[in-house]
Amino acid sequence: MDLVSKYQGYVGRVFGNENSGSSEDSYIERLLDRISNGVLAEDRRAAMAELQSAVPESQAAQLAFGAMGFPILLSVLKEERDDLELVRGALETLLGALTPIAHSRGPKNEVQPALMNSDLLSREVDSISLLLSLLSDEDFYVRYFTIQLLTALLTNSPSRLQEAILTIPRGITRLMDMLMDREVIRNEALLLLTYLTREAEEIQKIVVFEGAFEKIFSIVKEEGGSEGGVVVQDCLELLNNLLRNNASNQVLLRETMGLDPLMSILRGTTYKFTQQKTINILSVLETIHLLMIGGREADPGKEKNSLTNKTVLVQKKVLDHLLMLGVENQWAPVPVRCMALQCIGDLIAGHPQNRDSLASKVLGEEPHVEPALNSILRIILRTSSVQEFVSADYVFKSFCEKNPDGQTMLASTLIPQPQLMTHAPFEDDVHMSFGSMLLHGLTMSESNGDLETCCRAASVLSHVLKDNMECKERVLKIKLEAPMPSLGGPEPLMHRMVKYLALSSSMNGNDGKSSGSGNAYVQPFILKLLVIWLSSCPNAVQCFLDSRPHLTYLLELVSNRAMTVCVRGLAAVLLGECVIFNKSNDSGRDALSIADAVSQKIGLTSYFLKFDEMQKSLLFTSAKPTLSRKQLTRSSAASMAEIEDVDENEAIDLKNDHAMLVSTLDSQFVNFLKHLEGEIREKTVEIYSHPKSQVAVVPAELEQRNGEADGDYIKRLKTFVEKQCLEIQDLLSRNATLAEDLARTGGNGSSELEHRPSAGAERVHVEALRRDLHEASQRLEMLKAEKTKIESEASMYRNLAGKMEADLKSLSDAYNSLEQTNFHLEREVKALSSGGAVPIPDVETLKAEAREEAQKESEAELNDLFVCLGQEQSKVERLSARLMELGEDVGKLLEDIGDDPGLPEDEEDED
């Protein structure tokens, strides 16, 4: 049964029962019959007009038409091209059959006639080539309805249409020619090409070869650039489809058209932004972003192409346009500012020359000028939009990544301001240096109690300190004055950050939810700063531990179940850094003391489970290397262009909190934490294995005193050795406890460790067991060697048994053949006996002789097998006797060898 007959059956089940929808079917059928078999042209046109108005009105009509109408109308389009009215009606009817009925609201699982009709039409032989040929028709309406019909077909059945167009000669060429047609048809063709090029790489190559870049920028210029309407948006979407993940097309654009047309679109921006203009600017910014990506990840030339594109873009002054849109232009909508800042981050990522260009940029007019980095920092500290903060923070992340000189330059400006400047409002920070503004943001909570600004500044400081020991040491020396003289003298900046961390914890309720603005992500941001600061920096660890309450608070934070999984995990990492990067020898602050505190207050099992919980959380499993960007299409552009500056809805606030956390917990930081976790585990085991520094010091008790008798000296040495043995046994017991604790990590984790007694009798028993274990190990090695030898011999005999089995099978086959021969001989004898002309041979004698011959051959083979098995049995008996002399369980060893699945039949024979 073909697809059409199935379709007709479905129509019959839904609409064609005896009592209901048959009238609809018969009406459509009569119209189609008049069109197909009518004699008068006017009658056929009238039937076509009726069909054209009936099909789009109901789903029943669409289904009925789909079951029988496509061959008839396609025949009209093929054979009656001269009758324009009939051809136009056929095209409009087909378009109505493929267009979903907007007012029809049925169940979600209801079959959509438009989708089924699209599939049917795409399956008709030569239907796509016929429609493409109509694009060359002289009549405007024929071309217009044809291009609309192809668009509807592509919307409902994209893959089939793409495949069909690729197989038709000059199919894409005909569509590209439509871009030079009248405006209405050009716009429809442009929309069709945007759909065609979204995923089909082969179509993208053909479109570019047909001169797509020149035609796109020509239309954009004609429509007025960024001020143009939706046509400009479609042009830019088509351009982005051609450039996305396609390095060869990017190179072609760069070396033929150049990037000046893109710059001209950005250059035309003004202070008035309509929604359509915003969408157009976002589309151009997406084009710039795609050029900076460079191509697919697997493309070997991706990095080189990306660097070249970035270099050319900066040469075309794109950085100035981006700074204008993202920083200077206060009238630009939030989505435009965010996208421009993200493009700045992409532009300087991994490109030293572009980073230097950004660092040297100065914004504003005399006398109110300031470095561009200062202006971007002010956006981070002041903006009310979470998306804008995330985008501006990405700029500093890209600037500081693998840029030690840039980090040092920023850190050199970190100079504490007088107390009066610390409490100054934000409006007075225009004349501050970068570092002073950053410190001002870090300490703003002293005056207004809002930690959100502090955590944003902490994010920037973490980028400045990342992987830069010089900056970490420099910032360690920064001391801040106390808010009030009565509260004490200056304190290190790190201690102030820990105080803010504790303050944010106190602002959370018992359920762990935030009770203040921004507190959902304040703790992760500050913890991330501390984790990066302490990494590979012993002086930072020492500074952190200089205040005893810091360690106590951190232990409480890790074990506090009211905190989020992320906060507990980051606090556990910070504790681990106090162990692995601790170079102190002071009692109570050295690595062993910290590890002991963790073991006693939290328990190593529970402590290491914090890592597992954090790594399995959604934030960590969904971490991405860079900012996620949605592909800009007609459907998504309007929603992206309507982001407001301030979000007051509670659900939106939760989404913004998640966006903040995702921005700080990117894949690089997550991988960094995984690496730290491995180091923490190894260092913990190492500390408990070598708890004391290995210094060769000979105790005074080992020297013989003046006048001391040899007997007394020996007794004193014996006493000293016994004391040392007891201490060693205590250490072994302690390490055994640790080993159990670590072994249980990753299991249930909630059970407390059982108390291990350390009585003297048990210590002596442990020592005896250790000696027995050494002896048993030696015997075990010898038994393993013998077992290996036995296994090799068993394998050899197993192969021999397999060969014997094959021989027996061949004998069995021969015997069966002989039986068949005997059976045929018996039948011949009986036939001859009935004739009476030939003497009857002795059949029983022949059968006995054949059976005896076969039995002799099989007995000879079996005797050989029994001899081999007997030799093996004697070897097994000798080995069993030897193993019994060594005190091993022979039965268990033979059972292990006997379990080999390759010898089931041999074992039964031996039994």
C-alpha positions in Angstrom: 0.0 0.0 0.0 1.5 3.4 -1.0 1.5 6.6 1.0 -1.6 8.1 -0.8 -3.7 5.0 -0.1 -2.7 5.1 3.5 -3.6 8.7 3.6 -7.0 8.0 2.1 -7.6 5.4 4.6 -6.8 7.8 7.4 -9.2 10.4 5.9 -11.9 7.7 5.7 -11.4 6.7 9.4 -11.5 10.4 10.6 -13.9 12.1 8.2 -15.3 9.5 5.8 -17.6 7.3 7.9 -21.1 6.6 6.5 -22.9 9.3 8.5 -20.6 12.3 8.8 -17.8 13.7 6.6 -18.5 11.9 3.3 -20.2 15.0 2.0 -17.0 17.0 2.3 -15.1 14.3 0.5 -17.6 14.1 -2.3 -17.7 17.9 -2.7 -13.9 18.1 -3.1 -14.0 15.1 -5.3 -16.6 16.6 -7.6 -14.6 19.8 -7.9 -11.4 17.9 -8.8 -13.4 15.8 -11.3 -14.6 19.0 -13.0 -11.1 20.4 -13.2 -9.7 17.1 -14.5 -12.4 16.1 -17.0 -14.2 19.3 -17.7 -14.7 20.3 -21.3 -15.4 24.0 -21.0 -12.5 26.2 -19.8 -14.9 28.5 -17.9 -16.3 25.6 -16.0 -12.9 24.3 -15.0 -11.8 27.8 -13.9 -15.0 28.1 -11.8 -14.3 24.7 -10.2 -10.8 25.8 -9.5 -12.0 29.0 -7.8 -14.5 27.0 -5.7 -11.7 24.6 -4.7 -9.4 27.5 -3.9 -11.8 29.0 -1.5 -12.9 25.6 0.1 -9.5 24.1 0.9 -8.2 26.7 3.4 -11.5 26.8 5.3 -11.4 23.5 7.2 -9.1 20.7 8.1 -11.5 18.2 6.6 -11.2 19.9 3.2 -7.4 19.9 3.5 -7.4 16.3 4.3 -9.8 15.4 1.5 -7.8 17.4 -1.0 -4.5 15.8 0.2 -6.0 12.3 -0.4 -6.7 12.9 -4.1 -5.9 16.4 -5.4 -2.1 16.7 -5.8 -1.8 14.7 -9.1 -4.6 16.6 -10.7 -3.3 20.1 -9.9 0.3 19.2 -10.7 -0.9 18.0 -14.1 -2.6 21.4 -14.6 0.7 23.2 -13.7 2.6 21.0 -16.1 0.3 20.8 -19.2 -1.8 24.0 -19.1 0.8 26.8 -18.5 -1.0 29.0 -21.1 -4.1 29.3 -18.9 -2.8 31.8 -16.4 -6.0 32.0 -14.4 -6.1 28.2 -14.0 -2.4 28.0 -13.1 -2.7 30.8 -10.5 -5.7 29.1 -9.0 -3.9 25.8 -8.8 -0.9 27.5 -7.0 -3.1 29.3 -4.5 -5.0 26.1 -3.8 -1.8 24.2 -3.2 -0.7 27.0 -0.9 -4.0 26.8 1.0 -3.5 23.0 1.5 0.0 23.5 3.0 -0.9 26.5 5.3 -2.0 25.6 8.8 -5.5 26.9 9.8 -4.8 29.4 12.6 -8.3 29.3 14.2 -8.2 25.5 14.5 -7.4 24.5 18.0 -7.5 20.7 18.5 -5.7 18.3 20.7 -1.9 18.4 20.7 -1.7 14.9 19.3 -4.1 15.6 16.4 -2.8 15.1 12.9 -2.0 18.4 11.2 -3.3 18.3 7.5 -0.8 21.0 6.4 2.1 18.8 7.5 0.7 15.7 5.9 0.0 17.5 2.6 3.5 19.0 2.6 4.9 15.5 2.9 2.6 14.2 0.1 3.5 17.0 -2.2 7.3 16.6 -1.6 6.9 12.9 -2.5 5.2 13.5 -5.8 7.5 12.8 -8.8 9.1 15.9 -10.2 7.0 18.2 -8.1 9.9 20.3 -6.8 11.5 20.6 -10.2 8.1 21.7 -11.7 7.7 24.4 -9.0 11.3 25.6 -9.6 10.6 25.8 -13.3 7.6 28.1 -12.6 10.0 30.6 -11.1 11.0 31.5 -14.7 7.5 32.3 -15.7 6.8 35.8 -17.0 3.7 36.2 -14.9 4.4 38.0 -11.6 1.7 36.2 -9.6 2.8 32.8 -10.8 6.3 33.5 -9.6 5.0 35.0 -6.3 2.7 32.1 -5.4 5.4 29.6 -6.4 8.0 31.1 -4.1 5.4 31.2 -1.3 4.5 27.6 -1.9 8.2 26.6 -1.7 8.5 28.5 1.5 5.5 26.7 3.1 6.8 23.4 1.8 10.2 24.1 3.4 8.7 25.2 6.7 6.8 21.9 7.0 9.2 19.5 5.3 12.7 21.0 5.3 14.9 18.0 4.8 13.0 16.5 1.9 13.0 19.9 0.0 16.7 20.5 0.7 17.5 17.1 -0.8 15.3 17.6 -3.8 16.7 21.0 -4.6 20.3 19.7 -4.4 19.5 17.0 -7.0 17.8 19.5 -9.5 20.3 21.2 -11.9 20.5 24.9 -11.4 17.9 24.7 -8.6 19.7 27.1 -6.2 20.6 29.3 -9.2 16.9 29.9 -9.9 16.3 30.8 -6.3 19.3 33.2 -6.3 17.9 34.9 -9.5 14.8 35.7 -7.5 16.9 38.1 -5.4 17.1 40.4 -8.4 13.3 40.2 -9.1 10.7 42.7 -7.9 10.7 43.7 -4.3 7.9 41.4 -3.1 9.3 38.3 -4.8 12.8 39.3 -3.7 11.7 39.4 -0.1 10.0 36.0 -0.3 13.1 34.5 -2.0 15.3 35.9 0.7 13.1 34.4 3.4 13.2 31.0 1.6 17.0 31.1 1.3 17.4 31.8 5.0 15.4 28.6 5.8 17.4 26.6 3.2 20.8 27.6 4.5 20.3 27.1 8.3 21.7 23.5 8.4 22.5 22.5 4.8 26.3 23.0 4.3 26.2 22.0 0.6 23.5 24.6 -0.1 25.5 27.2 1.7 28.5 26.6 -0.6 26.3 26.9 -3.8 24.7 30.0 -2.5 28.0 31.7 -1.8 29.3 30.6 -5.2 26.3 32.3 -6.8 27.4 35.6 -5.4 25.3 35.8 -2.2 27.6 38.2 -0.4 27.4 40.9 -3.1 23.6 40.6 -3.4 23.1 40.6 0.4 25.1 43.8 1.0 23.5 45.4 -2.1 20.0 44.8 -0.6 21.1 46.0 2.8 22.4 49.2 1.3 19.3 49.7 -0.7 17.1 49.2 2.4 19.0 51.8 4.4 21.4 49.7 6.5 20.6 49.4 10.2 17.6 51.7 9.8 16.0 49.2 7.3 13.1 47.0 8.0 12.7 43.2 8.3 14.3 42.7 4.9 17.7 43.8 6.4 17.1 41.4 9.2 16.5 38.6 6.7 19.7 39.6 4.8 21.8 39.5 7.9 20.3 36.2 9.0 21.2 34.7 5.6 24.7 36.1 5.9 25.1 34.6 9.4 23.9 31.2 8.1 26.6 31.3 5.4 29.3 32.2 7.9 28.4 30.1 10.9 31.0 27.3 11.4 32.3 27.8 7.9 35.9 29.0 7.7 36.1 28.9 3.9 33.1 31.2 3.5 34.6 33.6 6.1 37.9 33.7 4.2 36.0 34.3 1.0 34.1 37.2 2.5 37.2 38.7 4.0 39.2 38.5 0.8 36.5 39.6 -1.7 33.9 41.9 -0.2 36.0 42.8 2.8 34.5 43.8 6.2 33.8 47.4 5.4 30.1 46.8 4.6 29.6 45.5 8.2 31.3 48.6 9.6 29.1 50.8 7.5 26.0 49.2 9.1 27.4 49.9 12.6 28.5 53.4 11.6 25.0 54.3 10.9 23.7 53.9 14.4 22.1 56.9 16.1 20.6 57.7 19.5 17.2 56.5 18.5 16.6 52.7 18.6 13.4 51.2 17.4 12.7 47.5 17.9 13.6 46.6 14.3 16.8 48.7 14.4 17.8 46.9 17.6 17.2 43.5 15.9 19.3 44.6 12.9 22.2 45.8 15.2 22.0 42.5 17.1 22.3 40.6 13.8 25.4 42.6 12.8 26.9 41.9 16.2 26.2 38.2 15.8 28.0 38.3 12.4 31.1 39.8 14.1 30.9 37.1 16.8 30.7 34.4 14.2 33.8 35.8 12.4 35.7 35.8 15.7 34.9 32.2 16.4 36.6 31.3 13.1 34.8 28.0 12.2 34.1 24.6 13.6 35.9 23.2 16.6 37.3 20.3 14.6 38.6 22.6 11.8 42.4 22.6 11.9 42.6 26.2 10.6 40.0 27.5 13.0 42.4 29.3 15.3 44.4 30.9 12.5 41.3 32.1 10.8 39.9 33.5 14.1 43.1 35.5 14.8 43.1 36.9 11.3 39.5 37.9 11.5 40.1 39.6 14.8 43.1 41.5 13.5 41.2 42.7 10.4 38.2 43.7 12.5 40.4 45.9 14.8 42.0 47.4 11.8 38.6 48.4 10.5 37.9 50.2 13.8 35.4 47.8 15.1 36.6 48.2 18.6 35.6 51.9 18.5 32.1 51.0 17.3 31.7 48.3 20.0 32.8 50.7 22.8 30.3 53.2 21.5 27.5 50.7 21.5 28.4 48.9 24.7 29.9 51.6 27.0 29.4 55.2 25.8 25.9 55.1 24.2 23.5 55.3 27.1 20.5 55.2 24.7 21.4 51.8 23.4 19.0 49.0 24.6 20.3 46.5 27.1 20.6 43.6 24.6 22.7 45.8 22.3 25.0 46.8 25.1 25.4 43.3 26.3 26.1 41.9 22.9 28.6 44.7 22.2 30.5 43.9 25.5 30.5 40.2 24.6 32.0 41.0 21.2 34.7 43.1 22.9 35.5 40.1 25.1 35.7 37.8 22.1 37.8 40.4 20.2 40.6 40.5 22.9 40.5 36.8 23.9 43.8 35.2 23.0 44.9 38.2 21.0 47.7 40.3 22.7 47.6 43.2 20.2 43.9 43.6 20.6 44.2 43.5 24.4 46.8 46.3 24.2 44.5 48.3 22.0 41.7 48.0 24.5 44.0 48.9 27.4 45.1 52.1 25.6 41.6 53.2 24.7 40.3 56.4 26.3 36.6 57.3 26.4 34.8 60.6 26.9 35.7 64.2 26.0 38.1 66.5 27.6 38.4 67.2 30.5 36.2 64.2 31.4 38.2 61.3 29.9 39.0 58.0 31.4 40.4 54.6 30.3 37.9 52.3 28.7 38.6 49.6 31.3 37.6 52.0 34.0 34.3 52.7 32.2 33.6 48.9 31.9 34.4 48.4 35.6 31.9 51.1 36.4 29.3 49.2 34.4 30.0 46.1 36.5 29.6 47.9 39.8 26.6 50.1 38.9 24.4 48.3 36.4 21.0 47.1 37.4 21.0 44.4 34.7 22.4 41.0 35.5 23.0 40.3 31.8 25.0 43.5 31.4 27.1 42.6 34.4 27.8 39.2 33.1 28.8 40.6 29.7 31.1 43.3 31.2 32.7 40.7 33.5 33.5 38.6 30.5 35.5 41.5 29.1 37.8 41.4 32.2 38.0 37.6 32.1 39.2 37.7 28.4 41.6 40.6 29.2 43.3 38.8 32.1 43.4 35.3 30.6 47.0 34.5 30.0 48.0 38.1 30.2 50.3 38.5 33.2 51.5 42.0 32.1 47.9 43.2 31.9 47.1 41.7 35.3 50.1 43.4 36.9 49.2 46.7 35.3 45.7 46.5 36.9 47.0 45.3 40.3 49.5 48.1 40.5 46.6 50.6 40.8 45.2 48.9 43.8 46.0 51.6 46.4 43.7 52.0 49.4 42.0 55.4 49.6 41.5 57.4 52.8 38.5 56.6 55.0 36.5 59.5 53.6 36.9 58.3 50.0 36.0 54.7 51.0 32.5 55.9 52.1 32.1 58.3 49.1 29.1 57.7 46.8 29.6 56.1 43.4 29.2 59.4 41.7 32.6 60.5 43.0 34.5 57.7 41.4 35.0 59.4 38.1 38.4 60.6 38.9 39.5 57.4 40.7 42.1 55.0 39.2 41.0 51.5 38.3 42.3 50.0 41.5 40.8 52.6 43.7 37.4 52.1 42.1 37.7 48.4 42.5 38.6 48.7 46.2 35.8 51.2 46.6 33.4 48.6 45.2 34.8 45.9 47.5 34.2 48.0 50.6 30.9 49.6 49.7 29.0 47.2 52.0 30.5 49.0 55.0 28.2 52.0 54.4 25.0 50.5 52.9 25.1 46.8 53.9 24.6 45.7 50.3 27.0 42.9 49.4 26.1 42.6 45.7 28.5 45.4 44.7 31.2 43.7 46.8 30.7 40.3 45.1 30.8 41.9 41.6 34.1 43.6 42.5 35.3 40.3 43.9 34.7 38.7 40.5 36.9 41.2 38.8 39.6 40.9 41.4 39.6 37.1 40.9 40.4 37.6 37.2 43.2 40.0 38.1 44.7 37.4 40.5 44.2 34.2 38.5 47.5 32.3 37.9 49.6 35.4 38.8 51.8 35.0 41.8 53.1 38.6 41.7 49.6 40.0 41.8 48.6 37.7 44.6 51.6 38.8 46.7 50.9 42.5 45.9 47.3 42.3 46.9 48.2 40.5 50.1 50.0 43.6 51.3 46.9 45.8 51.0 45.5 46.8 54.4 42.2 48.5 54.8 41.4 50.9 57.7 38.7 49.8 60.1 35.2 51.4 59.6 35.6 53.0 63.0 38.8 53.6 64.9 37.4 51.9 68.0 37.2 48.6 66.0 40.9 48.2 65.8 43.7 49.0 63.4 44.1 48.3 59.7 43.3 44.7 58.5 44.4 42.8 55.4 42.0 42.9 52.4 41.7 39.1 52.6 40.4 39.3 56.1 37.9 41.8 55.1 36.7 39.5 52.3 36.3 36.6 54.9 34.3 39.0 57.1 32.0 39.8 54.2 31.6 36.1 53.5 30.6 35.5 57.1 28.2 38.5 56.9 26.5 37.0 53.8 26.1 33.7 55.6 24.3 35.5 58.5 21.9 37.1 56.0 20.7 33.7 55.0 17.8 32.0 56.8 17.8 28.5 58.3 16.6 27.1 55.0 19.5 28.5 53.2 17.5 30.9 51.1 18.6 34.4 50.5 16.9 37.1 52.6 18.6 40.0 50.9 19.3 41.2 47.5 22.0 39.3 45.6 22.9 37.0 48.5 22.1 33.9 46.5 25.4 34.3 44.6 27.5 36.5 47.0 29.0 33.5 48.8 30.0 31.6 45.6 31.6 34.8 44.2 33.7 35.5 47.4 34.6 31.9 47.8 35.8 31.7 44.2 38.0 34.8 44.8 39.5 33.1 47.9 40.0 29.8 46.1 41.9 31.5 43.2 43.8 33.7 45.7 45.1 30.8 47.8 45.9 28.5 44.9 49.7 27.9 44.8 50.3 30.8 47.2 51.6 29.7 50.6 51.7 33.3 51.8 48.0 33.7 51.1 47.3 30.5 53.0 49.4 31.9 55.9 47.5 35.2 55.8 44.2 33.4 55.8 45.2 31.2 58.8 46.6 34.1 60.8 43.1 34.7 62.2 42.1 31.5 64.1 38.3 32.2 63.7 38.7 31.9 59.9 39.4 28.1 60.1 36.6 27.6 62.6 34.1 29.5 60.4 35.2 27.5 57.3 34.7 24.2 59.1 31.2 25.3 60.2 30.4 26.4 56.6 31.4 23.1 55.1 29.2 21.1 57.6 26.3 23.5 57.5 23.5 21.8 55.7 21.5 25.0 55.4 24.1 26.2 52.8 23.8 25.2 49.1 25.8 22.4 47.6 27.9 24.9 45.7 28.8 26.9 48.9 29.7 23.8 50.9 31.8 22.4 48.0 33.7 25.6 47.4 34.3 25.9 51.2 35.7 22.4 51.2 38.0 23.3 48.3 39.2 26.3 50.3 40.0 24.0 53.3 41.9 21.7 51.1 44.0 24.5 49.8 44.9 25.3 53.4 46.4 21.8 53.5 48.1 21.4 50.1 49.6 24.9 49.8 50.5 25.1 53.5 54.3 25.6 54.2 54.0 26.6 57.8 55.8 24.7 60.6 53.9 26.4 63.4 51.9 24.1 65.6 48.2 24.5 65.1 48.6 26.1 61.6 50.6 23.5 59.7 49.1 21.1 57.2 48.8 18.2 59.6 46.9 20.4 62.1 44.4 21.5 59.4 43.9 17.9 58.3 43.3 16.8 61.9 40.8 19.6 62.3 38.9 18.5 59.2 39.0 14.8 60.3 37.7 15.6 63.8 35.2 18.3 63.1 33.8 17.1 59.8 35.1 13.6 59.2 37.1 12.8 56.0 34.2 10.8 54.6 31.8 13.6 54.9 34.4 16.1 53.8 35.2 14.4 50.5 31.5 13.8 49.8 31.2 17.6 49.6 33.3 17.4 46.4 31.2 14.7 44.9 28.0 16.5 45.7 29.3 19.7 44.1 30.6 18.0 41.0 27.2 16.3 40.5 25.2 19.4 40.9 23.5 20.9 37.8 25.6 24.1 37.9 28.8 22.0 37.5 27.5 19.4 35.1 26.1 22.1 32.7 29.2 24.4 32.9 30.2 25.9 29.5 33.5 27.3 28.3 32.1 30.6 27.2 29.0 32.7 27.4 26.1 30.9 25.7 24.5 32.8 22.9 21.3 31.9 21.1 21.1 31.9 17.3 19.3 35.0 16.2 16.3 34.1 14.0 13.0 35.8 13.2 11.2 33.9 16.0 13.9 34.7 18.7 14.9 38.2 17.7 11.8 40.0 19.1 12.2 38.3 22.5 15.9 39.1 22.7 15.3 42.8 21.8 12.8 43.3 24.7 15.1 42.7 27.7 14.4 45.4 30.3 16.9 47.1 32.4 15.4 46.1 35.8 13.7 42.8 36.5 11.3 42.9 39.4 9.5 39.7 38.9 10.5 37.0 41.5 10.8 34.3 38.9 13.0 36.5 36.8 15.1 37.2 39.8 15.7 33.5 40.3 16.7 33.2 36.7 19.1 36.1 37.1 20.7 34.5 40.2 21.2 31.3 38.1 22.8 33.4 35.3 25.2 35.0 37.8 26.2 31.6 39.2 26.6 30.1 35.7 28.9 33.1 34.8 31.2 32.5 37.7 31.2 28.6 37.5 32.4 28.3 33.9 34.0 25.1 32.6 37.6 26.4 33.2 36.9 27.0 36.8 35.1 23.6 37.2 38.1 21.8 35.6 40.4 23.8 38.0 38.4 22.6 40.9 38.5 18.9 39.7 42.3 19.2 39.5 42.5 20.7 43.0 40.3 17.9 44.3 42.8 15.3 43.1 45.7 17.1 44.7 43.8 17.5 48.0 43.1 13.7 48.2 46.8 12.9 47.4 48.1 15.4 49.9 45.8 14.1 52.7 47.1 10.6 52.3 50.7 11.8 52.1 50.3 13.8 55.3 49.0 10.9 57.2 51.7 8.6 55.8 54.6 11.0 56.7 53.3 13.1 59.5 56.7 14.2 60.8 59.6 15.7 58.9 62.1 13.0 58.2 65.2 14.3 60.0 67.9 11.9 61.0 68.5 12.7 64.7 70.1 10.1 67.0 68.4 10.2 70.4 70.6 10.6 73.5 69.2 7.4 75.0 71.1 5.4 72.4 74.5 6.5 73.7 76.1 4.4 76.5 76.7 6.4 79.6 80.0 6.7 81.4 80.4 3.8 83.9 77.2 2.1 82.8 77.4 -1.7 82.7 76.7 -3.5 79.4 73.7 -5.3 80.9 72.1 -2.1 82.1 72.8 -0.5 78.7 71.1 -3.4 76.9 68.1 -3.2 79.2 67.7 0.5 78.6 68.0 0.1 74.9 65.4 -2.6 75.0 63.0 -0.3 76.9 63.6 2.5 74.4 62.9 0.2 71.5 59.7 -1.1 73.1 58.6 2.5 73.5 59.3 3.3 69.9 57.4 0.2 68.8 54.3 1.3 70.8 54.5 4.7 69.1 54.8 3.1 65.7 51.8 0.9 66.4 49.8 4.0 67.4 50.7 5.6 64.1 49.8 2.4 62.2 46.4 2.3 63.9 45.8 5.9 63.1 46.7 5.4 59.4 44.5 2.3 59.2 41.6 4.5 60.5 42.4 7.0 57.8 42.5 4.3 55.1 39.1 3.1 56.1 37.8 6.6 56.1 39.1 7.3 52.6 37.9 3.9 51.3 34.4 4.7 52.3 34.4 8.0 50.4 31.9 7.9 47.6 29.7 5.4 49.3 26.9 6.1 51.8 29.0 8.5 53.6 26.5 9.1 56.4 27.7 6.4 58.8 30.1 7.4 61.5 33.4 5.7 61.8 33.5 3.0 64.3 35.9 3.4 67.3 39.0 1.3 66.9 40.5 0.0 70.2 44.2 0.4 70.5 45.0 -2.0 73.4 48.5 -3.5 73.7 47.3 -7.0 73.0 45.8 -5.9 69.7 49.1 -4.2 68.7 51.1 -7.4 69.4 48.5 -9.3 67.4 48.8 -6.9 64.5 52.6 -7.3 64.5 52.3 -11.1 64.4 49.8 -10.9 61.6 52.2 -8.7 59.7 54.9 -11.3 59.9 52.5 -14.1 59.0 51.3 -12.0 56.0 54.9 -11.7 54.8 55.5 -15.4 54.9 52.1 -16.2 53.3 52.9 -13.7 50.5 56.1 -15.6 49.7 54.2 -18.9 49.7 51.5 -17.4 47.6 54.0 -16.3 45.0 55.3 -19.8 44.7 51.8 -21.3 44.5 50.9 -18.7 41.8 53.9 -19.9 39.7 52.8 -23.5 40.1 49.2 -22.6 39.3 50.3 -20.8 36.2 52.2 -23.9 35.0 49.2 -26.1 35.7 46.9 -23.7 33.9 49.1 -23.8 30.8 49.2 -27.6 30.8 45.4 -27.7 31.3 45.0 -25.3 28.4 47.1 -27.6 26.2 45.1 -30.6 27.1 41.9 -28.6 26.7 43.0 -28.0 23.1 43.8 -31.6 22.7 40.4 -32.6 24.0 38.8 -30.2 21.5 40.7 -31.9 18.7 39.6 -35.3 19.9 36.0 -34.1 20.0 36.3 -33.0 16.4 37.7 -36.4 15.4 34.9 -38.1 17.2 32.4 -35.9 15.4 34.0 -36.9 12.1 33.8 -40.6 13.0 30.1 -40.1 13.9 29.4 -38.5 10.6 31.2 -41.4 8.8 29.1 -43.9 10.8 25.9 -42.0 9.9 26.9 -42.1 6.3 27.6 -45.8 6.5 24.1 -46.4 8.0 22.6 -44.5 5.1 24.6 -46.6 2.7 23.4 -49.8 4.4 19.8 -48.6 4.2 20.1 -48.0 0.5 21.7 -51.5 0.1 18.8 -53.1 2.0 16.3 -51.4 -0.3 18.3 -52.7 -3.4 18.4 -56.2 -1.9 14.6 -56.2 -1.4 14.1 -54.9 -4.9 16.3 -57.7 -6.3 14.6 -60.3 -4.1 11.3 -59.4 -5.5 12.6 -59.8 -9.1 14.2 -63.2 -8.4 16.9 -62.9 -11.1 19.9 -62.1 -8.9 21.1 -64.0 -5.8 20.4 -62.2 -2.5 23.6 -61.0 -0.7 23.9 -61.4 3.1 22.9 -57.9 4.3 23.3 -58.7 8.0 26.9 -59.8 7.4 27.7 -56.6 5.5 26.2 -54.5 8.3 28.2 -56.3 11.0 31.5 -55.9 9.1 30.9 -52.2 8.6 29.9 -51.7 12.3 33.0 -53.6 13.5 35.3 -51.5 11.3 33.9 -48.2 12.6 34.1 -49.5 16.2 37.8 -50.3 15.8 38.6 -46.9 14.4 36.7 -45.2 17.3 38.3 -47.4 19.9 41.7 -46.5 18.7 41.0 -42.8 19.0 39.4 -43.2 22.4 42.4 -45.2 23.7 44.7 -42.4 22.7 42.5 -39.9 24.6 42.4 -42.1 27.7 46.2 -42.4 27.7 46.5 -38.6 27.7 44.0 -38.1 30.4 45.7 -40.7 32.5 49.0 -38.9 32.2 47.3 -35.7 33.2 45.6 -37.4 36.2 49.0 -38.6 37.5 50.4 -35.1 37.2 47.5 -33.7 39.1 48.0 -36.2 41.9 51.7 -35.3 42.2 50.9 -31.6 42.3 48.1 -32.2 44.9 50.5 -34.0 47.1 53.1 -31.2 46.8 50.4 -28.5 47.6 49.3 -30.5 50.7 52.8 -30.5 51.9 52.8 -26.6 51.6 49.7 -26.4 53.6 47.4 -25.2 50.9 43.7 -26.2 50.4 44.1 -28.5 47.4 40.4 -29.0 47.0 39.8 -25.3 46.6 42.6 -24.9 44.0 41.3 -27.8 42.0 37.8 -26.4 42.2 39.1 -23.0 40.9 40.9 -24.8 38.0 37.9 -27.0 37.4 35.5 -24.1 37.0 37.0 -23.3 33.6 34.0 -23.2 31.2 36.1 -24.7 28.4 36.2 -28.3 29.9 32.7 -29.3 31.0 32.8 -32.6 29.2 36.3 -33.6 30.4 35.3 -33.0 34.0 32.3 -35.4 33.7 34.6 -38.0 32.1 37.1 -37.7 35.0 34.3 -38.0 37.6 
